Structure formats: structure tokens, C-alpha cells
């Protein structure tokens, strides 16, 4: 083999598929169909499905679907863990490389945009939490004082973060103080994109009103299946200070358990929360210029998606 051919072989990228979109848009259905057609395995990209014992509120693939197609990054964290985007990036990249090493096609599937970005583009997390400093910063009540503090240590970060976004202001100050360097410098150094892959990103874009109808029905079904009781059991085993209990569905189940609302009100709040979440997901994914949008639910656009993947894989093989 001549040197040019060797360089070409060394530079060849492995294919990867992403199936993204708003909640309840049929991502899992499409990912399973693509995996069956093209010899793939699915890497879940969902910030709640990583937790064991959280079942009804997560819409995890069924055990039957997981038996048909291998799924990764589901049930990898204990309920008491605080699983981060950095944790996800590390484990998802390991899973992708392992899948590729066996000649299979990795398919990322899910709607957690931050996890997807961490996996593909890298994500800086910075030093660990300093609870003492955080508590001091939380006590700052003077308007815009946190923002002015950040502007002194990192003007670039202050230009990006709104003066009322206290959680981001506190984290930026915390990191800058701990590292003794501006957080923006650390972020530029710490972001390492995934190497060795060529990625086709498919985004599901169903009609908004039809999606909302499906969201409303899914929430009703979650609660009817026993979401409140599941939440009660999780709390009895692990306490009520779990990070995953902040997730939509579980948050409203907790409100019902605390007597802050009726069951019907909890369902309605969960429906509204999931509809709002879908809007945020659309906004997030539409920023990605590489996303190939398919107008419909996963089951509606499966043929179109298969054709795109087939063309992509053929080009990747050249």
C-alpha cells in the first residue's frame, strides 16, 4: 500500500447516527428501526433514564425493545448519584467506541441536548462544588451584585450570562475563584470534540399540536400506571433529596405527595411542564446547523430516515 493510501485509511471516519427531537416525538421507535435495518446499537441520551429505579416517568424503552436491540447508558447510575453531563460524555464515548469495534453502528437517541453536546463537542465541567462559597453567594441579595462580581473576575462570562440567572452566575464565580482563572479560559481549553466519527444528525419535527396531544396522553398514562406510588417508594428507600426527583413527572408526583396539589392538578402540571420542555428542546436543537429535520413523528418518517442513513453510510464507506 502506498503512503497516500495509508494516510487515507488512517483518516477514515467511523459513522454514527443521532436521533434527536422533542419529548414524545417517537425517537426510540425510529432508532430501533434504524438499528434493526443497519446493524446498530442504541446509546440513550436521556438525563433521567440513566437512573435505576426511575421507570414510569422516564419512558425508557421496554424490556422487549432492549432485548431486540442492545441499549447503552440506561440504568447506569444509582438513585443517590448526581450524574453529570461529563459522566455521560465519558461513558457514551466508551460505549460508542466499543460498539464500533464490533463492526456495529452507534445510534445516539434522546432529547437531552446538553448530554448530546457533551458527547459530540466536549463539555467543560470545572472544579468540584464548594458548598461554603455557594452558600455565601446565595445570600447576596443586592440587585446585580453577583453579576458585577463576575464581571470583575471574568468580563467575557458576564457578557454571556444574564444578571438574573443566579445559578449560572454562582457557578461561574465558584469556578473562577477555585481555579484562579476565568471560567471562559478553562472552557476553551477543556472542550475536546469527539474524534474519529462522521455523524448524521436526524431531528424529528412533528406538528406542534399533535405533539402536545401525545405529551398530554403520555403524562396521563404515567400517573395512571402508578408514578406517584413509584415516587413514594423511591423516597422511602433513598430520601427526598435526590437529584433525579427534580425531573418532570417526578417533581409533580412529589408535589402531590406533599399535599401541595391534587392528583389531577399534578397531572396537569406535568403536562404543562413537558409541553414547555418540548419548546425548549426545539429551540436547542434548531441551533444546530447540521441537524437534518424530518417533519413528523418517528414512525411517520422512518422510510425517509432509512433512505438518508443508507446514503450516508454509502458515502462513509468510500
Phi, psi and omega per residue, in radians:
X1 nan 2.272 -3.139
X2 -1.331 2.977 -3.048
X3 -1.105 -0.681 -3.132
X4 -1.096 -0.728 3.124
X5 -1.164 -0.678 3.108
X6 -1.098 -0.751 3.128
X7 -1.122 -0.680 3.127
X8 -1.113 -0.730 3.131
X9 -1.133 -0.749 -3.109
X10 -1.119 -0.546 -3.055
X11 -1.529 -0.084 -3.076
X12 -1.102 2.359 -3.108
X13 -1.745 2.529 3.082
X14 -1.464 2.532 -3.129
X15 -1.409 2.600 3.051
X16 -2.531 2.482 3.126
X17 -1.983 2.467 3.015
X18 -2.063 2.296 3.003
X19 -2.050 1.904 -3.054
X20 -2.173 3.086 3.128
X21 2.476 3.117 -3.096
X22 -1.237 2.855 3.122
X23 -1.028 2.494 3.087
X24 1.217 0.326 -3.116
X25 -1.592 0.025 3.100
X26 1.568 0.484 -3.111
X27 -1.113 -0.786 -3.103
X28 -1.098 -0.721 3.120
X29 -1.004 -0.819 -3.111
X30 -1.194 -0.747 -3.112
X31 -1.072 -0.713 3.129
X32 -1.132 -0.739 3.127
X33 -1.105 -0.746 3.119
X34 -1.146 -0.671 3.132
X35 -1.121 -0.709 3.124
X36 -1.162 -0.683 -3.077
X37 -1.296 -0.653 -2.964
X38 -2.020 0.257 3.093
X39 1.204 0.837 -3.072
X40 -1.871 2.949 2.980
X41 -2.290 2.573 -2.961
X42 -1.773 2.308 3.007
X43 -1.869 1.930 -3.135
X44 -1.139 2.420 3.118
X45 -2.156 1.185 -3.055
X46 -2.406 2.194 -3.005
X47 -1.293 -0.218 3.109
X48 -1.856 -0.537 -3.137
X49 -1.133 -0.250 3.097
X50 -1.210 -0.343 -3.035
X51 -1.580 2.284 2.996
X52 -1.204 2.647 3.110
X53 1.363 -0.242 3.076
X54 -1.649 1.728 -2.992
X55 -1.985 -1.071 -2.964
X56 -1.163 -0.540 -3.101
X57 -1.582 0.053 -3.045
X58 -1.878 -0.254 -3.066
X59 0.941 0.724 3.063
X60 -1.090 2.628 3.028
X61 -0.985 2.574 -3.130
X62 -1.153 2.828 3.089
X63 -1.071 -0.581 3.098
X64 -1.121 -0.770 3.122
X65 -1.141 -0.653 3.128
X66 -1.228 -0.440 3.061
X67 -1.325 -0.572 3.130
X68 -1.240 -0.774 -3.064
X69 -2.277 2.261 3.078
X70 -1.049 2.316 3.074
X71 -2.051 2.455 -3.132
X72 -2.099 2.749 3.099
X73 1.162 0.517 2.965
X74 -1.984 2.336 3.105
X75 1.058 0.721 -3.140
X76 -1.753 -0.112 -3.102
X77 -2.160 2.540 3.052
X78 -1.283 2.695 3.129
X79 -1.006 -0.491 -3.104
X80 -1.481 -0.107 -3.135
X81 -1.294 2.696 2.931
X82 -1.922 1.543 -3.048
X83 -1.384 2.220 -3.039
X84 -1.881 2.963 3.066
X85 -1.101 -0.571 3.083
X86 -1.152 -0.719 3.058
X87 -1.030 -0.784 -3.129
X88 -1.084 -0.804 -3.101
X89 -1.011 -0.788 -3.112
X90 -1.098 -0.861 -3.088
X91 -1.230 -0.655 -3.133
X92 -1.182 -0.665 3.104
X93 -1.167 -0.684 3.077
X94 -1.075 -0.747 -3.137
X95 -1.126 -0.746 -3.130
X96 -1.068 -0.773 -3.125
X97 -1.159 -0.659 3.131
X98 -1.168 -0.719 3.094
X99 -1.089 -0.815 -3.128
X100 -1.096 -0.654 -3.107
X101 -1.097 -0.406 3.120
X102 -1.664 0.183 3.101
X103 1.337 0.313 3.140
X104 -1.780 2.911 -3.087
X105 -1.780 2.046 3.083
X106 -1.311 2.297 3.136
X107 -2.185 1.886 3.071
X108 -1.380 2.295 -3.080
X109 -2.419 2.106 3.075
X110 2.823 3.088 -3.060
X111 -2.052 0.177 3.119
X112 -1.517 1.676 -3.036
X113 -1.046 -0.666 -3.129
X114 -1.116 -0.697 3.108
X115 -1.140 -0.727 3.125
X116 -1.089 -0.765 3.130
X117 -1.124 -0.723 3.133
X118 -1.065 -0.731 -3.118
X119 -1.159 -0.808 -3.017
X120 -1.531 -0.713 -2.995
X121 -1.853 -0.218 -3.048
X122 1.548 2.679 -3.097
X123 -2.661 2.170 3.113
X124 -1.434 2.295 3.130
X125 -1.905 -0.442 3.052
X126 1.401 -3.052 3.132
X127 -1.087 2.854 3.106
X128 -1.146 2.961 -3.099
X129 -1.241 2.443 3.045
X130 -1.967 1.653 -3.021
X131 -1.130 -0.561 3.120
X132 -1.125 -0.843 3.115
X133 -1.131 -0.711 3.137
X134 -1.035 -0.747 -3.128
X135 -1.133 -0.673 3.091
X136 -1.108 -0.730 -3.129
X137 -1.220 -0.599 3.113
X138 -1.110 -0.455 -3.112
X139 -1.398 -0.123 3.114
X140 -1.248 2.069 -3.077
X141 -2.002 -0.282 -3.115
X142 -1.111 2.280 -3.090
X143 -0.954 2.319 3.050
X144 1.164 0.083 -3.105
X145 -1.177 -0.716 3.101
X146 -1.050 -0.742 3.141
X147 -1.099 -0.699 3.127
X148 -1.190 -0.621 3.068
X149 -1.081 -0.771 3.121
X150 -1.144 -0.677 -3.129
X151 -1.050 -0.559 3.118
X152 -1.217 -0.642 -3.071
X153 -1.650 -0.399 -3.115
X154 -2.739 1.478 -3.121
X155 -1.015 -0.613 -3.122
X156 -1.131 -0.744 3.103
X157 -1.131 -0.664 3.141
X158 -1.119 -0.560 3.104
X159 -1.213 -0.459 -3.085
X160 -1.592 -0.405 -3.018
X161 -1.864 2.265 -3.141
X162 -1.161 2.552 -3.087
X163 -1.111 -0.359 -3.141
X164 -1.673 -0.043 -3.129
X165 -1.538 1.378 -2.975
X166 -1.127 -0.657 -3.101
X167 -1.103 -0.745 3.122
X168 -1.241 -0.637 3.090
X169 -1.083 -0.787 -3.131
X170 -1.097 -0.770 3.141
X171 -1.123 -0.721 -3.136
X172 -1.125 -0.729 3.099
X173 -1.148 -0.781 -3.129
X174 -0.986 -0.855 -3.120
X175 -1.138 -0.781 -3.106
X176 -1.095 -0.674 3.125
X177 -1.214 -0.800 -3.098
X178 -1.124 -0.713 -3.086
X179 -1.518 -0.240 -3.076
X180 1.020 0.543 3.078
X181 -2.589 2.665 3.104
X182 -1.050 2.461 -3.129
X183 -1.083 -0.562 -3.121
X184 -1.131 -0.605 3.074
X185 -1.122 -0.774 -3.125
X186 -1.137 -0.665 3.140
X187 -1.115 -0.708 3.136
X188 -1.139 -0.647 -3.125
X189 -1.347 -0.540 -2.981
X190 -1.582 -0.104 -3.096
X191 -1.585 1.923 -3.132
X192 -2.042 1.885 3.133
X193 -1.084 2.656 3.058
X194 -1.095 2.276 -3.108
X195 -1.872 2.644 3.004
X196 1.624 0.098 -3.077
X197 -2.242 2.537 2.919
X198 -1.892 2.227 -2.924
X199 -2.038 2.299 2.969
X200 -1.850 2.092 -3.109
X201 -1.825 2.097 3.111
X202 -1.906 2.185 3.132
X203 -1.989 2.281 3.128
X204 -1.549 2.345 -3.048
X205 -2.363 1.219 3.137
X206 -1.273 2.859 3.077
X207 -1.029 2.372 -3.006
X208 -1.020 -0.841 -3.078
X209 -1.128 -0.679 3.104
X210 -1.162 -0.655 3.091
X211 -1.109 -0.758 -3.132
X212 -1.090 -0.651 3.084
X213 -1.079 -0.726 -3.136
X214 -1.200 -0.678 3.094
X215 -1.063 -0.825 -3.129
X216 -1.032 -0.761 -3.140
X217 -1.156 -0.725 -3.141
X218 -1.073 -0.731 3.128
X219 -1.112 -0.754 3.093
X220 -1.014 -0.760 -3.107
X221 -1.172 -0.652 3.109
X222 -1.043 -0.831 -3.110
X223 -1.239 -0.664 3.127
X224 -1.133 -0.531 -3.130
X225 -1.360 -0.187 3.079
X226 1.988 0.549 -3.115
X227 -1.065 -0.693 -3.129
X228 -1.120 -0.751 3.138
X229 -1.171 -0.684 3.072
X230 -1.050 -0.757 3.127
X231 -1.103 -0.732 3.115
X232 -1.027 -0.748 -3.119
X233 -1.179 -0.696 3.095
X234 -1.069 -0.775 3.138
X235 -1.119 -0.696 -3.127
X236 -1.139 -0.523 -3.129
X237 -1.525 -0.596 -2.949
X238 -2.224 -0.043 -3.083
X239 1.557 3.025 -3.045
X240 -1.798 0.184 -3.110
X241 -1.850 0.829 -3.138
X242 -1.717 2.422 -3.133
X243 -1.032 -0.717 -3.063
X244 -1.205 -0.328 3.109
X245 -1.244 -0.139 3.072
X246 -1.429 -0.181 -3.081
X247 -1.189 2.670 3.113
X248 -0.999 2.499 -3.067
X249 1.609 -1.063 3.101
X250 -1.180 -0.640 3.096
X251 -1.066 -0.767 -3.128
X252 -1.270 -0.585 3.052
X253 -1.105 -0.674 3.083
X254 -1.125 -0.686 3.106
X255 -1.081 -0.680 3.112
X256 -1.187 -0.713 3.131
X257 -1.126 -0.579 3.133
X258 -1.429 -0.017 3.133
X259 1.363 0.323 -3.115
X260 -1.471 -0.217 3.114
X261 -2.802 2.859 3.052
X262 -1.386 2.999 3.101
X263 -1.083 -0.769 3.137
X264 -1.091 -0.668 3.109
X265 -1.185 -0.640 3.103
X266 -1.100 -0.740 3.108
X267 -1.079 -0.803 -3.120
X268 -1.104 -0.680 3.119
X269 -1.165 -0.690 3.107
X270 -1.136 -0.714 3.110
X271 -1.064 -0.812 3.134
X272 -1.113 -0.742 3.134
X273 -1.075 -0.728 3.130
X274 -1.223 -0.609 3.081
X275 -1.139 -0.726 3.094
X276 -1.122 -0.672 3.121
X277 -1.107 -0.716 3.113
X278 -1.037 -0.696 3.096
X279 -1.064 -0.768 -3.131
X280 -1.148 -0.652 3.105
X281 -1.115 -0.771 3.081
X282 -0.989 -0.823 -3.126
X283 -1.048 -0.768 -3.119
X284 -1.094 -0.923 -3.029
X285 -1.238 -0.469 3.141
X286 -1.251 -0.233 3.044
X287 -1.276 -0.291 -3.073
X288 -1.498 1.877 -3.092
X289 -1.177 -0.300 -3.106
X290 -1.571 -0.052 -3.107
X291 -1.280 2.262 3.069
X292 -1.700 1.916 -3.004
X293 -1.510 2.385 3.097
X294 -2.068 2.137 -3.010
X295 -1.477 1.572 3.106
X296 2.744 3.067 3.019
X297 -1.293 2.882 -3.085
X298 -0.959 -0.732 -3.117
X299 -1.252 -0.390 -3.108
X300 -1.419 -0.501 -3.005
X301 -1.947 0.273 -3.039
X302 -1.056 -0.732 3.141
X303 -1.106 -0.760 3.121
X304 -1.098 -0.732 3.137
X305 -1.125 -0.732 3.124
X306 -1.050 -0.722 -3.141
X307 -1.112 -0.707 3.125
X308 -1.152 -0.738 3.140
X309 -1.152 -0.727 3.134
X310 -1.046 -0.780 3.124
X311 -1.131 -0.724 3.135
X312 -1.092 -0.793 -3.115
X313 -1.174 -0.628 3.095
X314 -1.112 -0.719 3.117
X315 -1.198 -0.625 -3.138
X316 -1.163 -0.486 -3.097
X317 -1.364 -0.252 -3.095
X318 -1.206 nan nan
